[in-house]
Amino acid sequence: MRITFVAKDPASNPTGSPTLYRTDRGSWVVQGWVVDDQAVLAQMGIPEGESCVEIPDRLVPFFGQGDSDVHK
């Protein structure tokens, strides 16, 4: 998989998170805050081998910006 940087949260602290990447497989990779609230995770029913991260609304406008490089 190859990833292409799309955007960092404009209000992120110096650690650079959350960050949004586009893959060459028609998907997204998101660097964000770990969701570790057990009640929330229980509601989601996340299967083995999967996880989730939280990103702010500020990153939503950047979705789609990396679409021009997607190989379909």
CHARMM internal coordinates of N, CA and C (Angstrom, degrees):
IC EDIT
DIST 1 N 1 CA 1.4448
DIST 1 CA 1 C 1.5280
ANGL 1 N 1 CA 1 C 107.80
DIST 1 C 2 N 1.3138
ANGL 1 CA 1 C 2 N 115.86
DIHE 1 N 1 CA 1 C 2 N 137.11
DIST 2 N 2 CA 1.4635
ANGL 1 C 2 N 2 CA 121.17
DIHE 1 CA 1 C 2 N 2 CA 171.32
DIST 2 CA 2 C 1.5204
ANGL 2 N 2 CA 2 C 107.98
DIHE 1 C 2 N 2 CA 2 C -110.43
DIST 2 C 3 N 1.3296
ANGL 2 CA 2 C 3 N 115.96
DIHE 2 N 2 CA 2 C 3 N 140.90
DIST 3 N 3 CA 1.4631
ANGL 2 C 3 N 3 CA 120.00
DIHE 2 CA 2 C 3 N 3 CA 177.69
DIST 3 CA 3 C 1.5210
ANGL 3 N 3 CA 3 C 109.58
DIHE 2 C 3 N 3 CA 3 C -117.13
DIST 3 C 4 N 1.3282
ANGL 3 CA 3 C 4 N 114.55
DIHE 3 N 3 CA 3 C 4 N 149.33
DIST 4 N 4 CA 1.4566
ANGL 3 C 4 N 4 CA 122.34
DIHE 3 CA 3 C 4 N 4 CA 176.58
DIST 4 CA 4 C 1.5149
ANGL 4 N 4 CA 4 C 108.09
DIHE 3 C 4 N 4 CA 4 C -124.78
DIST 4 C 5 N 1.3144
ANGL 4 CA 4 C 5 N 116.36
DIHE 4 N 4 CA 4 C 5 N 126.33
DIST 5 N 5 CA 1.4627
ANGL 4 C 5 N 5 CA 121.35
DIHE 4 CA 4 C 5 N 5 CA 176.69
DIST 5 CA 5 C 1.5212
ANGL 5 N 5 CA 5 C 109.50
DIHE 4 C 5 N 5 CA 5 C -59.67
DIST 5 C 6 N 1.3281
ANGL 5 CA 5 C 6 N 117.00
DIHE 5 N 5 CA 5 C 6 N 135.09
DIST 6 N 6 CA 1.4614
ANGL 5 C 6 N 6 CA 122.30
DIHE 5 CA 5 C 6 N 6 CA 176.10
DIST 6 CA 6 C 1.5221
ANGL 6 N 6 CA 6 C 110.09
DIHE 5 C 6 N 6 CA 6 C -112.08
DIST 6 C 7 N 1.3342
ANGL 6 CA 6 C 7 N 117.28
DIHE 6 N 6 CA 6 C 7 N -52.80
DIST 7 N 7 CA 1.4619
ANGL 6 C 7 N 7 CA 119.14
DIHE 6 CA 6 C 7 N 7 CA -176.39
DIST 7 CA 7 C 1.5163
ANGL 7 N 7 CA 7 C 111.13
DIHE 6 C 7 N 7 CA 7 C -164.55
DIST 7 C 8 N 1.3246
ANGL 7 CA 7 C 8 N 114.71
DIHE 7 N 7 CA 7 C 8 N 153.25
DIST 8 N 8 CA 1.4618
ANGL 7 C 8 N 8 CA 122.02
DIHE 7 CA 7 C 8 N 8 CA 167.84
DIST 8 CA 8 C 1.5135
ANGL 8 N 8 CA 8 C 106.91
DIHE 7 C 8 N 8 CA 8 C -109.11
DIST 8 C 9 N 1.3071
ANGL 8 CA 8 C 9 N 116.22
DIHE 8 N 8 CA 8 C 9 N 152.69
DIST 9 N 9 CA 1.4543
ANGL 8 C 9 N 9 CA 121.20
DIHE 8 CA 8 C 9 N 9 CA 176.30
DIST 9 CA 9 C 1.5286
ANGL 9 N 9 CA 9 C 107.98
DIHE 8 C 9 N 9 CA 9 C -57.38
DIST 9 C 10 N 1.3319
ANGL 9 CA 9 C 10 N 118.17
DIHE 9 N 9 CA 9 C 10 N 120.68
DIST 10 N 10 CA 1.4580
ANGL 9 C 10 N 10 CA 120.56
DIHE 9 CA 9 C 10 N 10 CA -178.50
DIST 10 CA 10 C 1.5275
ANGL 10 N 10 CA 10 C 113.65
DIHE 9 C 10 N 10 CA 10 C -59.87
DIST 10 C 11 N 1.3129
ANGL 10 CA 10 C 11 N 116.71
DIHE 10 N 10 CA 10 C 11 N -20.76
DIST 11 N 11 CA 1.4614
ANGL 10 C 11 N 11 CA 119.78
DIHE 10 CA 10 C 11 N 11 CA -179.35
DIST 11 CA 11 C 1.5315
ANGL 11 N 11 CA 11 C 111.64
DIHE 10 C 11 N 11 CA 11 C -106.87
DIST 11 C 12 N 1.3477
ANGL 11 CA 11 C 12 N 116.49
DIHE 11 N 11 CA 11 C 12 N 16.57
DIST 12 N 12 CA 1.4628
ANGL 11 C 12 N 12 CA 118.30
DIHE 11 CA 11 C 12 N 12 CA -176.76
DIST 12 CA 12 C 1.5162
ANGL 12 N 12 CA 12 C 111.27
DIHE 11 C 12 N 12 CA 12 C -73.16
DIST 12 C 13 N 1.3130
ANGL 12 CA 12 C 13 N 113.61
DIHE 12 N 12 CA 12 C 13 N 155.94
DIST 13 N 13 CA 1.4566
ANGL 12 C 13 N 13 CA 118.86
DIHE 12 CA 12 C 13 N 13 CA 177.17
DIST 13 CA 13 C 1.5290
ANGL 13 N 13 CA 13 C 108.90
DIHE 12 C 13 N 13 CA 13 C -77.57
DIST 13 C 14 N 1.2956
ANGL 13 CA 13 C 14 N 119.49
DIHE 13 N 13 CA 13 C 14 N 179.83
DIST 14 N 14 CA 1.4705
ANGL 13 C 14 N 14 CA 120.49
DIHE 13 CA 13 C 14 N 14 CA -175.66
DIST 14 CA 14 C 1.5260
ANGL 14 N 14 CA 14 C 115.93
DIHE 13 C 14 N 14 CA 14 C -61.26
DIST 14 C 15 N 1.3272
ANGL 14 CA 14 C 15 N 118.87
DIHE 14 N 14 CA 14 C 15 N -11.52
DIST 15 N 15 CA 1.4680
ANGL 14 C 15 N 15 CA 118.95
DIHE 14 CA 14 C 15 N 15 CA 179.31
DIST 15 CA 15 C 1.5227
ANGL 15 N 15 CA 15 C 112.23
DIHE 14 C 15 N 15 CA 15 C -75.88
DIST 15 C 16 N 1.3216
ANGL 15 CA 15 C 16 N 118.50
DIHE 15 N 15 CA 15 C 16 N -10.71
DIST 16 N 16 CA 1.4567
ANGL 15 C 16 N 16 CA 121.82
DIHE 15 CA 15 C 16 N 16 CA 173.91
DIST 16 CA 16 C 1.5055
ANGL 16 N 16 CA 16 C 116.31
DIHE 15 C 16 N 16 CA 16 C 78.17
DIST 16 C 17 N 1.2991
ANGL 16 CA 16 C 17 N 117.84
DIHE 16 N 16 CA 16 C 17 N 26.96
DIST 17 N 17 CA 1.4506
ANGL 16 C 17 N 17 CA 119.90
DIHE 16 CA 16 C 17 N 17 CA 179.16
DIST 17 CA 17 C 1.5190
ANGL 17 N 17 CA 17 C 108.53
DIHE 16 C 17 N 17 CA 17 C -121.78
DIST 17 C 18 N 1.2659
ANGL 17 CA 17 C 18 N 118.98
DIHE 17 N 17 CA 17 C 18 N 146.70
DIST 18 N 18 CA 1.4446
ANGL 17 C 18 N 18 CA 132.37
DIHE 17 CA 17 C 18 N 18 CA -2.77
DIST 18 CA 18 C 1.5450
ANGL 18 N 18 CA 18 C 112.39
DIHE 17 C 18 N 18 CA 18 C -75.86
DIST 18 C 19 N 1.3323
ANGL 18 CA 18 C 19 N 113.49
DIHE 18 N 18 CA 18 C 19 N 156.84
DIST 19 N 19 CA 1.4590
ANGL 18 C 19 N 19 CA 121.60
DIHE 18 CA 18 C 19 N 19 CA -179.65
DIST 19 CA 19 C 1.5185
ANGL 19 N 19 CA 19 C 108.43
DIHE 18 C 19 N 19 CA 19 C -137.37
DIST 19 C 20 N 1.3261
ANGL 19 CA 19 C 20 N 115.92
DIHE 19 N 19 CA 19 C 20 N 145.78
DIST 20 N 20 CA 1.4555
ANGL 19 C 20 N 20 CA 122.71
DIHE 19 CA 19 C 20 N 20 CA -176.96
DIST 20 CA 20 C 1.5236
ANGL 20 N 20 CA 20 C 109.69
DIHE 19 C 20 N 20 CA 20 C -117.58
DIST 20 C 21 N 1.3527
ANGL 20 CA 20 C 21 N 116.18
DIHE 20 N 20 CA 20 C 21 N 132.24
DIST 21 N 21 CA 1.4526
ANGL 20 C 21 N 21 CA 122.37
DIHE 20 CA 20 C 21 N 21 CA 178.69
DIST 21 CA 21 C 1.5181
ANGL 21 N 21 CA 21 C 109.55
DIHE 20 C 21 N 21 CA 21 C -127.72
DIST 21 C 22 N 1.3282
ANGL 21 CA 21 C 22 N 116.94
DIHE 21 N 21 CA 21 C 22 N 150.59
DIST 22 N 22 CA 1.4644
ANGL 21 C 22 N 22 CA 123.53
DIHE 21 CA 21 C 22 N 22 CA 174.37
DIST 22 CA 22 C 1.5184
ANGL 22 N 22 CA 22 C 106.82
DIHE 21 C 22 N 22 CA 22 C -108.76
DIST 22 C 23 N 1.3292
ANGL 22 CA 22 C 23 N 117.08
DIHE 22 N 22 CA 22 C 23 N 140.71
DIST 23 N 23 CA 1.4611
ANGL 22 C 23 N 23 CA 120.03
DIHE 22 CA 22 C 23 N 23 CA 178.03
DIST 23 CA 23 C 1.5256
ANGL 23 N 23 CA 23 C 110.39
DIHE 22 C 23 N 23 CA 23 C -101.79
DIST 23 C 24 N 1.3192
ANGL 23 CA 23 C 24 N 115.10
DIHE 23 N 23 CA 23 C 24 N 166.86
DIST 24 N 24 CA 1.4662
ANGL 23 C 24 N 24 CA 120.13
DIHE 23 CA 23 C 24 N 24 CA 174.71
DIST 24 CA 24 C 1.5309
ANGL 24 N 24 CA 24 C 111.46
DIHE 23 C 24 N 24 CA 24 C -83.61
DIST 24 C 25 N 1.3433
ANGL 24 CA 24 C 25 N 116.14
DIHE 24 N 24 CA 24 C 25 N 7.56
DIST 25 N 25 CA 1.4665
ANGL 24 C 25 N 25 CA 121.13
DIHE 24 CA 24 C 25 N 25 CA 179.32
DIST 25 CA 25 C 1.5280
ANGL 25 N 25 CA 25 C 112.03
DIHE 24 C 25 N 25 CA 25 C -107.59
DIST 25 C 26 N 1.3341
ANGL 25 CA 25 C 26 N 116.39
DIHE 25 N 25 CA 25 C 26 N 14.49
DIST 26 N 26 CA 1.4623
ANGL 25 C 26 N 26 CA 119.37
DIHE 25 CA 25 C 26 N 26 CA -179.88
DIST 26 CA 26 C 1.5128
ANGL 26 N 26 CA 26 C 113.25
DIHE 25 C 26 N 26 CA 26 C 73.58
DIST 26 C 27 N 1.3433
ANGL 26 CA 26 C 27 N 116.67
DIHE 26 N 26 CA 26 C 27 N 34.53
DIST 27 N 27 CA 1.4602
ANGL 26 C 27 N 27 CA 120.48
DIHE 26 CA 26 C 27 N 27 CA -179.90
DIST 27 CA 27 C 1.5255
ANGL 27 N 27 CA 27 C 109.70
DIHE 26 C 27 N 27 CA 27 C -140.05
DIST 27 C 28 N 1.3148
ANGL 27 CA 27 C 28 N 114.91
DIHE 27 N 27 CA 27 C 28 N 177.15
DIST 28 N 28 CA 1.4657
ANGL 27 C 28 N 28 CA 122.21
DIHE 27 CA 27 C 28 N 28 CA -178.66
DIST 28 CA 28 C 1.5214
ANGL 28 N 28 CA 28 C 109.67
DIHE 27 C 28 N 28 CA 28 C -120.43
DIST 28 C 29 N 1.3250
ANGL 28 CA 28 C 29 N 116.78
DIHE 28 N 28 CA 28 C 29 N 146.90
DIST 29 N 29 CA 1.4580
ANGL 28 C 29 N 29 CA 122.61
DIHE 28 CA 28 C 29 N 29 CA 170.65
DIST 29 CA 29 C 1.5189
ANGL 29 N 29 CA 29 C 106.15
DIHE 28 C 29 N 29 CA 29 C -119.62
DIST 29 C 30 N 1.3215
ANGL 29 CA 29 C 30 N 115.43
DIHE 29 N 29 CA 29 C 30 N 129.53
DIST 30 N 30 CA 1.4587
ANGL 29 C 30 N 30 CA 120.66
DIHE 29 CA 29 C 30 N 30 CA -176.26
DIST 30 CA 30 C 1.5226
ANGL 30 N 30 CA 30 C 109.38
DIHE 29 C 30 N 30 CA 30 C -119.50
DIST 30 C 31 N 1.3104
ANGL 30 CA 30 C 31 N 115.45
DIHE 30 N 30 CA 30 C 31 N 125.38
DIST 31 N 31 CA 1.4653
ANGL 30 C 31 N 31 CA 121.48
DIHE 30 CA 30 C 31 N 31 CA 170.36
DIST 31 CA 31 C 1.5123
ANGL 31 N 31 CA 31 C 105.40
DIHE 30 C 31 N 31 CA 31 C -95.12
DIST 31 C 32 N 1.3183
ANGL 31 CA 31 C 32 N 117.49
DIHE 31 N 31 CA 31 C 32 N 123.58
DIST 32 N 32 CA 1.4581
ANGL 31 C 32 N 32 CA 119.84
DIHE 31 CA 31 C 32 N 32 CA -177.06
DIST 32 CA 32 C 1.5115
ANGL 32 N 32 CA 32 C 111.84
DIHE 31 C 32 N 32 CA 32 C -155.50
DIST 32 C 33 N 1.2946
ANGL 32 CA 32 C 33 N 114.53
DIHE 32 N 32 CA 32 C 33 N -165.64
DIST 33 N 33 CA 1.4619
ANGL 32 C 33 N 33 CA 121.26
DIHE 32 CA 32 C 33 N 33 CA -178.79
DIST 33 CA 33 C 1.5206
ANGL 33 N 33 CA 33 C 109.56
DIHE 32 C 33 N 33 CA 33 C -81.23
DIST 33 C 34 N 1.2998
ANGL 33 CA 33 C 34 N 117.18
DIHE 33 N 33 CA 33 C 34 N 131.86
DIST 34 N 34 CA 1.4631
ANGL 33 C 34 N 34 CA 122.12
DIHE 33 CA 33 C 34 N 34 CA 179.17
DIST 34 CA 34 C 1.5327
ANGL 34 N 34 CA 34 C 108.95
DIHE 33 C 34 N 34 CA 34 C -63.85
DIST 34 C 35 N 1.3133
ANGL 34 CA 34 C 35 N 115.49
DIHE 34 N 34 CA 34 C 35 N 131.59
DIST 35 N 35 CA 1.4592
ANGL 34 C 35 N 35 CA 120.85
DIHE 34 CA 34 C 35 N 35 CA 173.58
DIST 35 CA 35 C 1.5225
ANGL 35 N 35 CA 35 C 106.25
DIHE 34 C 35 N 35 CA 35 C -90.57
DIST 35 C 36 N 1.3375
ANGL 35 CA 35 C 36 N 115.63
DIHE 35 N 35 CA 35 C 36 N 110.30
DIST 36 N 36 CA 1.4633
ANGL 35 C 36 N 36 CA 118.75
DIHE 35 CA 35 C 36 N 36 CA -178.56
DIST 36 CA 36 C 1.5206
ANGL 36 N 36 CA 36 C 112.94
DIHE 35 C 36 N 36 CA 36 C -121.21
DIST 36 C 37 N 1.3245
ANGL 36 CA 36 C 37 N 116.32
DIHE 36 N 36 CA 36 C 37 N 9.09
DIST 37 N 37 CA 1.4566
ANGL 36 C 37 N 37 CA 121.22
DIHE 36 CA 36 C 37 N 37 CA 176.09
DIST 37 CA 37 C 1.5278
ANGL 37 N 37 CA 37 C 108.04
DIHE 36 C 37 N 37 CA 37 C -71.39
DIST 37 C 38 N 1.3183
ANGL 37 CA 37 C 38 N 117.31
DIHE 37 N 37 CA 37 C 38 N 109.85
DIST 38 N 38 CA 1.4658
ANGL 37 C 38 N 38 CA 122.16
DIHE 37 CA 37 C 38 N 38 CA -174.61
DIST 38 CA 38 C 1.5290
ANGL 38 N 38 CA 38 C 112.76
DIHE 37 C 38 N 38 CA 38 C -59.78
DIST 38 C 39 N 1.3177
ANGL 38 CA 38 C 39 N 117.93
DIHE 38 N 38 CA 38 C 39 N -33.93
DIST 39 N 39 CA 1.4665
ANGL 38 C 39 N 39 CA 120.20
DIHE 38 CA 38 C 39 N 39 CA 178.54
DIST 39 CA 39 C 1.5286
ANGL 39 N 39 CA 39 C 110.49
DIHE 38 C 39 N 39 CA 39 C -66.03
DIST 39 C 40 N 1.3154
ANGL 39 CA 39 C 40 N 116.69
DIHE 39 N 39 CA 39 C 40 N -41.10
DIST 40 N 40 CA 1.4707
ANGL 39 C 40 N 40 CA 120.97
DIHE 39 CA 39 C 40 N 40 CA 178.56
DIST 40 CA 40 C 1.5278
ANGL 40 N 40 CA 40 C 109.77
DIHE 39 C 40 N 40 CA 40 C -66.39
DIST 40 C 41 N 1.3275
ANGL 40 CA 40 C 41 N 116.93
DIHE 40 N 40 CA 40 C 41 N -46.81
DIST 41 N 41 CA 1.4606
ANGL 40 C 41 N 41 CA 120.61
DIHE 40 CA 40 C 41 N 41 CA -179.95
DIST 41 CA 41 C 1.5263
ANGL 41 N 41 CA 41 C 111.37
DIHE 40 C 41 N 41 CA 41 C -61.03
DIST 41 C 42 N 1.3217
ANGL 41 CA 41 C 42 N 117.52
DIHE 41 N 41 CA 41 C 42 N -37.56
DIST 42 N 42 CA 1.4684
ANGL 41 C 42 N 42 CA 121.14
DIHE 41 CA 41 C 42 N 42 CA 178.29
DIST 42 CA 42 C 1.5233
ANGL 42 N 42 CA 42 C 111.01
DIHE 41 C 42 N 42 CA 42 C -64.22
DIST 42 C 43 N 1.3186
ANGL 42 CA 42 C 43 N 117.34
DIHE 42 N 42 CA 42 C 43 N -37.00
DIST 43 N 43 CA 1.4661
ANGL 42 C 43 N 43 CA 121.40
DIHE 42 CA 42 C 43 N 43 CA 178.79
DIST 43 CA 43 C 1.5250
ANGL 43 N 43 CA 43 C 111.24
DIHE 42 C 43 N 43 CA 43 C -65.78
DIST 43 C 44 N 1.3241
ANGL 43 CA 43 C 44 N 116.28
DIHE 43 N 43 CA 43 C 44 N -30.62
DIST 44 N 44 CA 1.4610
ANGL 43 C 44 N 44 CA 120.82
DIHE 43 CA 43 C 44 N 44 CA -175.54
DIST 44 CA 44 C 1.5221
ANGL 44 N 44 CA 44 C 113.00
DIHE 43 C 44 N 44 CA 44 C -82.91
DIST 44 C 45 N 1.3260
ANGL 44 CA 44 C 45 N 118.01
DIHE 44 N 44 CA 44 C 45 N -26.19
DIST 45 N 45 CA 1.4623
ANGL 44 C 45 N 45 CA 120.67
DIHE 44 CA 44 C 45 N 45 CA 179.91
DIST 45 CA 45 C 1.5268
ANGL 45 N 45 CA 45 C 112.09
DIHE 44 C 45 N 45 CA 45 C 61.01
DIST 45 C 46 N 1.3147
ANGL 45 CA 45 C 46 N 117.38
DIHE 45 N 45 CA 45 C 46 N 47.52
DIST 46 N 46 CA 1.4567
ANGL 45 C 46 N 46 CA 121.81
DIHE 45 CA 45 C 46 N 46 CA -176.64
DIST 46 CA 46 C 1.5229
ANGL 46 N 46 CA 46 C 109.87
DIHE 45 C 46 N 46 CA 46 C -71.01
DIST 46 C 47 N 1.3348
ANGL 46 CA 46 C 47 N 117.15
DIHE 46 N 46 CA 46 C 47 N 125.63
DIST 47 N 47 CA 1.4579
ANGL 46 C 47 N 47 CA 119.78
DIHE 46 CA 46 C 47 N 47 CA -179.31
DIST 47 CA 47 C 1.5272
ANGL 47 N 47 CA 47 C 112.62
DIHE 46 C 47 N 47 CA 47 C -75.02
DIST 47 C 48 N 1.3243
ANGL 47 CA 47 C 48 N 115.73
DIHE 47 N 47 CA 47 C 48 N 163.59
DIST 48 N 48 CA 1.4635
ANGL 47 C 48 N 48 CA 122.68
DIHE 47 CA 47 C 48 N 48 CA 176.67
DIST 48 CA 48 C 1.5263
ANGL 48 N 48 CA 48 C 109.93
DIHE 47 C 48 N 48 CA 48 C -53.50
DIST 48 C 49 N 1.3251
ANGL 48 CA 48 C 49 N 116.54
DIHE 48 N 48 CA 48 C 49 N 137.50
DIST 49 N 49 CA 1.4629
ANGL 48 C 49 N 49 CA 121.15
DIHE 48 CA 48 C 49 N 49 CA 178.58
DIST 49 CA 49 C 1.5142
ANGL 49 N 49 CA 49 C 114.39
DIHE 48 C 49 N 49 CA 49 C 87.86
DIST 49 C 50 N 1.3209
ANGL 49 CA 49 C 50 N 117.78
DIHE 49 N 49 CA 49 C 50 N -1.32
DIST 50 N 50 CA 1.4493
ANGL 49 C 50 N 50 CA 121.69
DIHE 49 CA 49 C 50 N 50 CA 178.02
DIST 50 CA 50 C 1.5171
ANGL 50 N 50 CA 50 C 109.66
DIHE 49 C 50 N 50 CA 50 C -120.14
DIST 50 C 51 N 1.3198
ANGL 50 CA 50 C 51 N 116.34
DIHE 50 N 50 CA 50 C 51 N 162.82
DIST 51 N 51 CA 1.4495
ANGL 50 C 51 N 51 CA 122.23
DIHE 50 CA 50 C 51 N 51 CA 179.55
DIST 51 CA 51 C 1.5195
ANGL 51 N 51 CA 51 C 108.11
DIHE 50 C 51 N 51 CA 51 C -151.93
DIST 51 C 52 N 1.3045
ANGL 51 CA 51 C 52 N 116.38
DIHE 51 N 51 CA 51 C 52 N -176.00
DIST 52 N 52 CA 1.4493
ANGL 51 C 52 N 52 CA 120.35
DIHE 51 CA 51 C 52 N 52 CA 175.83
DIST 52 CA 52 C 1.5190
ANGL 52 N 52 CA 52 C 109.20
DIHE 51 C 52 N 52 CA 52 C -148.47
DIST 52 C 53 N 1.3141
ANGL 52 CA 52 C 53 N 115.79
DIHE 52 N 52 CA 52 C 53 N 154.92
DIST 53 N 53 CA 1.4593
ANGL 52 C 53 N 53 CA 121.95
DIHE 52 CA 52 C 53 N 53 CA 173.33
DIST 53 CA 53 C 1.5135
ANGL 53 N 53 CA 53 C 107.55
DIHE 52 C 53 N 53 CA 53 C -132.15
DIST 53 C 54 N 1.3129
ANGL 53 CA 53 C 54 N 116.21
DIHE 53 N 53 CA 53 C 54 N 156.96
DIST 54 N 54 CA 1.4618
ANGL 53 C 54 N 54 CA 122.07
DIHE 53 CA 53 C 54 N 54 CA 179.05
DIST 54 CA 54 C 1.5215
ANGL 54 N 54 CA 54 C 108.72
DIHE 53 C 54 N 54 CA 54 C -102.48
DIST 54 C 55 N 1.3335
ANGL 54 CA 54 C 55 N 116.53
DIHE 54 N 54 CA 54 C 55 N 134.64
DIST 55 N 55 CA 1.4635
ANGL 54 C 55 N 55 CA 121.73
DIHE 54 CA 54 C 55 N 55 CA 174.83
DIST 55 CA 55 C 1.5218
ANGL 55 N 55 CA 55 C 108.51
DIHE 54 C 55 N 55 CA 55 C -125.93
DIST 55 C 56 N 1.3305
ANGL 55 CA 55 C 56 N 118.43
DIHE 55 N 55 CA 55 C 56 N 155.75
DIST 56 N 56 CA 1.4529
ANGL 55 C 56 N 56 CA 120.60
DIHE 55 CA 55 C 56 N 56 CA -179.23
DIST 56 CA 56 C 1.5351
ANGL 56 N 56 CA 56 C 112.16
DIHE 55 C 56 N 56 CA 56 C -83.22
DIST 56 C 57 N 1.3116
ANGL 56 CA 56 C 57 N 116.15
DIHE 56 N 56 CA 56 C 57 N 159.02
DIST 57 N 57 CA 1.4658
ANGL 56 C 57 N 57 CA 121.69
DIHE 56 CA 56 C 57 N 57 CA 175.79
DIST 57 CA 57 C 1.5276
ANGL 57 N 57 CA 57 C 111.61
DIHE 56 C 57 N 57 CA 57 C -55.29
DIST 57 C 58 N 1.3318
ANGL 57 CA 57 C 58 N 116.94
DIHE 57 N 57 CA 57 C 58 N -26.89
DIST 58 N 58 CA 1.4709
ANGL 57 C 58 N 58 CA 120.53
DIHE 57 CA 57 C 58 N 58 CA -178.20
DIST 58 CA 58 C 1.5238
ANGL 58 N 58 CA 58 C 112.77
DIHE 57 C 58 N 58 CA 58 C -58.81
DIST 58 C 59 N 1.3404
ANGL 58 CA 58 C 59 N 117.98
DIHE 58 N 58 CA 58 C 59 N -23.40
DIST 59 N 59 CA 1.4626
ANGL 58 C 59 N 59 CA 120.08
DIHE 58 CA 58 C 59 N 59 CA -179.40
DIST 59 CA 59 C 1.5221
ANGL 59 N 59 CA 59 C 113.51
DIHE 58 C 59 N 59 CA 59 C -87.64
DIST 59 C 60 N 1.3076
ANGL 59 CA 59 C 60 N 118.51
DIHE 59 N 59 CA 59 C 60 N -18.11
DIST 60 N 60 CA 1.4656
ANGL 59 C 60 N 60 CA 121.79
DIHE 59 CA 59 C 60 N 60 CA -176.18
DIST 60 CA 60 C 1.5290
ANGL 60 N 60 CA 60 C 112.38
DIHE 59 C 60 N 60 CA 60 C -55.34
DIST 60 C 61 N 1.3413
ANGL 60 CA 60 C 61 N 120.86
DIHE 60 N 60 CA 60 C 61 N -40.96
DIST 61 N 61 CA 1.4625
ANGL 60 C 61 N 61 CA 119.28
DIHE 60 CA 60 C 61 N 61 CA 179.36
DIST 61 CA 61 C 1.5319
ANGL 61 N 61 CA 61 C 114.20
DIHE 60 C 61 N 61 CA 61 C -61.49
DIST 61 C 62 N 1.3185
ANGL 61 CA 61 C 62 N 117.90
DIHE 61 N 61 CA 61 C 62 N -18.15
DIST 62 N 62 CA 1.4600
ANGL 61 C 62 N 62 CA 120.61
DIHE 61 CA 61 C 62 N 62 CA -179.53
DIST 62 CA 62 C 1.5267
ANGL 62 N 62 CA 62 C 113.28
DIHE 61 C 62 N 62 CA 62 C -83.12
DIST 62 C 63 N 1.3383
ANGL 62 CA 62 C 63 N 117.50
DIHE 62 N 62 CA 62 C 63 N -16.65
DIST 63 N 63 CA 1.4580
ANGL 62 C 63 N 63 CA 119.57
DIHE 62 CA 62 C 63 N 63 CA 176.85
DIST 63 CA 63 C 1.5235
ANGL 63 N 63 CA 63 C 108.58
DIHE 62 C 63 N 63 CA 63 C -59.70
DIST 63 C 64 N 1.2987
ANGL 63 CA 63 C 64 N 116.20
DIHE 63 N 63 CA 63 C 64 N 134.59
DIST 64 N 64 CA 1.4589
ANGL 63 C 64 N 64 CA 121.26
DIHE 63 CA 63 C 64 N 64 CA -179.09
DIST 64 CA 64 C 1.5075
ANGL 64 N 64 CA 64 C 113.14
DIHE 63 C 64 N 64 CA 64 C 99.23
DIST 64 C 65 N 1.3252
ANGL 64 CA 64 C 65 N 118.83
DIHE 64 N 64 CA 64 C 65 N -21.18
DIST 65 N 65 CA 1.4604
ANGL 64 C 65 N 65 CA 120.72
DIHE 64 CA 64 C 65 N 65 CA -177.78
DIST 65 CA 65 C 1.5204
ANGL 65 N 65 CA 65 C 112.48
DIHE 64 C 65 N 65 CA 65 C -65.39
DIST 65 C 66 N 1.3084
ANGL 65 CA 65 C 66 N 118.26
DIHE 65 N 65 CA 65 C 66 N -26.91
DIST 66 N 66 CA 1.4525
ANGL 65 C 66 N 66 CA 121.09
DIHE 65 CA 65 C 66 N 66 CA -179.42
DIST 66 CA 66 C 1.5100
ANGL 66 N 66 CA 66 C 113.37
DIHE 65 C 66 N 66 CA 66 C -91.54
DIST 66 C 67 N 1.3263
ANGL 66 CA 66 C 67 N 119.37
DIHE 66 N 66 CA 66 C 67 N 5.72
DIST 67 N 67 CA 1.4573
ANGL 66 C 67 N 67 CA 122.29
DIHE 66 CA 66 C 67 N 67 CA -174.05
DIST 67 CA 67 C 1.5249
ANGL 67 N 67 CA 67 C 114.78
DIHE 66 C 67 N 67 CA 67 C -67.31
DIST 67 C 68 N 1.3119
ANGL 67 CA 67 C 68 N 119.39
DIHE 67 N 67 CA 67 C 68 N -22.34
DIST 68 N 68 CA 1.4636
ANGL 67 C 68 N 68 CA 120.16
DIHE 67 CA 67 C 68 N 68 CA -175.49
DIST 68 CA 68 C 1.5285
ANGL 68 N 68 CA 68 C 112.03
DIHE 67 C 68 N 68 CA 68 C -68.07
DIST 68 C 69 N 1.3172
ANGL 68 CA 68 C 69 N 118.61
DIHE 68 N 68 CA 68 C 69 N -20.81
DIST 69 N 69 CA 1.4604
ANGL 68 C 69 N 69 CA 121.86
DIHE 68 CA 68 C 69 N 69 CA -178.66
DIST 69 CA 69 C 1.5223
ANGL 69 N 69 CA 69 C 113.83
DIHE 68 C 69 N 69 CA 69 C -98.26
DIST 69 C 70 N 1.3226
ANGL 69 CA 69 C 70 N 117.82
DIHE 69 N 69 CA 69 C 70 N 5.27
DIST 70 N 70 CA 1.4625
ANGL 69 C 70 N 70 CA 121.05
DIHE 69 CA 69 C 70 N 70 CA -175.99
DIST 70 CA 70 C 1.5252
ANGL 70 N 70 CA 70 C 109.21
DIHE 69 C 70 N 70 CA 70 C -76.45
DIST 70 C 71 N 1.3352
ANGL 70 CA 70 C 71 N 115.45
DIHE 70 N 70 CA 70 C 71 N 130.12
DIST 71 N 71 CA 1.4673
ANGL 70 C 71 N 71 CA 121.54
DIHE 70 CA 70 C 71 N 71 CA 177.18
DIST 71 CA 71 C 1.5160
ANGL 71 N 71 CA 71 C 108.36
DIHE 70 C 71 N 71 CA 71 C -93.50
DIST 71 C 72 N 1.2924
ANGL 71 CA 71 C 72 N 117.08
DIHE 71 N 71 CA 71 C 72 N 115.97
DIST 72 N 72 CA 1.4656
ANGL 71 C 72 N 72 CA 120.58
DIHE 71 CA 71 C 72 N 72 CA -177.78
DIST 72 CA 72 C 1.4997
ANGL 72 N 72 CA 72 C 110.82
DIHE 71 C 72 N 72 CA 72 C -111.73
END
COOR INIT
IC SEED 1 N 1 CA 1 C
IC BUILD
